[in-house]
Amino acid sequence: MNNDTTSLPDKIEHLPLARQKLKELGVENASLSQHGFVLRIQVPAADFDQTIEKREAIVDQMKAIGYRFIALDLDDQND
């Protein structure tokens, strides 16, 4: 796990890695946004249950990248 608390917030290049890891876990249609150490994940409503089932693996992978908080947005509409 990345414990460097100064490295993540300004580094958007973490998003492609997060997207790749999610795809490896079978979460294909996710929309991601970074808010400091928070990763916001939006998935279509049809994929929500499947994503929740993979919660533990998603959290582990995203924390390994350096995110401290991983949020699954309940509103599947892009804003």
Secondary structure in CASP SS format (residue, H / E / C, confidence):
PFRMAT SS
TARGET T0000
AUTHOR 0000-0000-0000
METHOD secondary structure of the structure
MODEL  1
M C 1.00
N C 1.00
N C 1.00
D C 1.00
T C 1.00
T C 1.00
S C 1.00
L C 1.00
P C 1.00
D C 1.00
K C 1.00
I C 1.00
E C 1.00
H H 1.00
L H 1.00
P H 1.00
L H 1.00
A H 1.00
R H 1.00
Q H 1.00
K H 1.00
L H 1.00
K H 1.00
E H 1.00
L C 1.00
G C 1.00
V C 1.00
E C 1.00
N C 1.00
A C 1.00
S E 1.00
L E 1.00
S E 1.00
Q E 1.00
H E 1.00
G C 1.00
F C 1.00
V E 1.00
L E 1.00
R E 1.00
I E 1.00
Q E 1.00
V C 1.00
P C 1.00
A H 1.00
A H 1.00
D H 1.00
F H 1.00
D H 1.00
Q H 1.00
T H 1.00
I H 1.00
E H 1.00
K C 1.00
R H 1.00
E H 1.00
A H 1.00
I H 1.00
V H 1.00
D H 1.00
Q H 1.00
M H 1.00
K H 1.00
A H 1.00
I H 1.00
G C 1.00
Y C 1.00
R C 1.00
F E 1.00
I E 1.00
A E 1.00
L E 1.00
D C 1.00
L C 1.00
D C 1.00
D C 1.00
Q C 1.00
N C 1.00
D C 1.00
END
